[in-house]
Amino acid sequence: MLGNVSGLSNLIFFVILLTFLCSLFAVQIIRGDIPAEIEGNTTPVSFHTIWNAFLGMYQIFSSEGWTSLLYTATEMQKPYGVGWISAMFLIGWFILGNCKFKLAEDELLLIDNGIKLLC
């Protein structure tokens, strides 16, 4: 039982740390390009602060509406010709973030099954 709590807490810490590190990069890449309002609609994730970028990176990680962030970032950076950089970063985070989480989750399940087999 204690092993499961330890593994789960490590997994949660890993996800939070990885999301925070990616949000630092996202703030540097996208900050200032996405306005707070676009055509009268409020932009919920504008990457102006680290906390806002953390929420955006978590939204991409959870796969809920991540394409709207992708399209907004690339559209706002189109005049500068660097929209592809943010697109590659956000798509990479979506793919690699989910893969790393899945590997860590599978590792936790293997440890859990190993404990059950020993008992």
Residue pairs with C-beta under 8 A, 6 or more apart in sequence:
3 111
3 112
3 115
4 108
4 112
4 115
7 108
7 111
7 112
8 108
11 101
11 104
11 105
11 108
14 101
14 104
15 61
15 101
15 104
18 97
18 100
19 54
19 57
19 58
19 61
19 97
20 50
20 54
22 57
22 93
22 97
23 50
23 53
23 54
23 56
23 57
24 50
24 53
25 89
26 47
26 53
26 56
26 57
26 89
26 90
26 93
27 47
27 49
27 50
27 53
29 85
29 86
29 89
30 47
30 53
30 73
30 77
30 86
31 47
31 48
31 53
32 48
33 47
33 73
33 76
33 77
33 80
33 86
34 43
34 45
34 46
34 47
34 48
34 72
34 73
34 76
35 43
35 46
35 76
36 42
36 43
36 46
36 48
37 43
38 72
43 72
44 55
45 52
45 53
45 55
45 56
45 59
45 69
46 52
47 53
47 56
47 73
56 69
57 93
57 97
59 65
59 66
59 69
60 66
60 69
60 70
60 90
60 93
60 94
60 97
61 93
61 94
61 97
61 98
61 101
63 94
63 98
66 90
66 94
69 90
70 87
70 90
70 91
73 83
73 86
73 87
73 90
74 83
74 84
74 86
74 87
75 83
76 83
77 83
77 85
77 86
